[in-house]
Amino acid sequence: MPEQYIGLQEIINKQVEVVQPVLTEEQMEQINFTLIEALHTNKQVYLTYYKKGQCITETGFIQFVDSLGDLFIFIDDVFELKNKMRLSELIDVRLA
């Protein structure tokens, strides 16, 4: 029986998967501008990123941005954990 539930869960997960959105040059510039502003002003942000077929939104603070290395460090608001992410995974960033 447990194998059936695992199989059903996999089918459900496949149905809710979405393709990673492709951003325009303007959208990428806006994301970069917002990240830098949030970093320098220490303002809270809403981050939407793509991971394993899903678009996930979290709130927190930007601690580090490396545009050349395609990397940023984000401290989430709930558990105050450091999350290292790729800039290419970002879909949207908004100031809270």
ABEGO torsion letter per residue (X at the ends): XAAAAAAAAAAAAAAABBBBBBBBAAAAAAAAAAAAAAAAAGBBBBBBBBBGGBBBBBBEBBABBBAAAGBBBBBBAAAGBBBBBBAAABABBBBX
